[in-house]
């Protein structure tokens, strides 16, 4: 049996991008979209940040 993976660190970032035009879904109106990103190292490899 292998040992469970241990998360030692998570890096986070949040990006807000404007939309081309205002958007609405009948309840909210918005003019941007927010995207959260979480990355973590895997052994000797660390993913690049966006």
N, C-alpha and C positions, 0 to 999 in steps of 0.2 A: 504494500500500500504506500502511496506517495504522500508526502506532507502537503497540507492545504496551502494554497497561495496566500502570501501575506502582503497586504497593501501598505506600503511604507509612506507613500506620498501621492497626492493627486494635485495636479496643477489645473487651475480653472481660469477661464476667460469668458467675457460676455461682450458680444458685438451687437450694436444697434444699427440697422441699415434702413435708410429711407425707402419707401415704396414710390413707384412712378406716379401714382395718383392716390388720393385718399381711398381707403377700403372700409367696408362696413359689412356686418353680418346680420343686421337687424337689431342687434343689441348694443354693439360698440362700434365706434368709428375710430380708425387709426391711420397714421401716415408713416409708420415705421414698423419694422419687425425686429424682435430681439432674439438672438440665438446664443444659448449657453453652450460651452464646450468644456469637457473634462478630459484630461489626458494623464496617463500614468506610465512610469517606466515598466519595462518587462525584461527582467534579467539585466543583460548588458545593453539592451536597446532602449532608447528613449525616443518617442515620436516627436516630430517637429511640431512647433506651435503654429496655429493658423495666423 
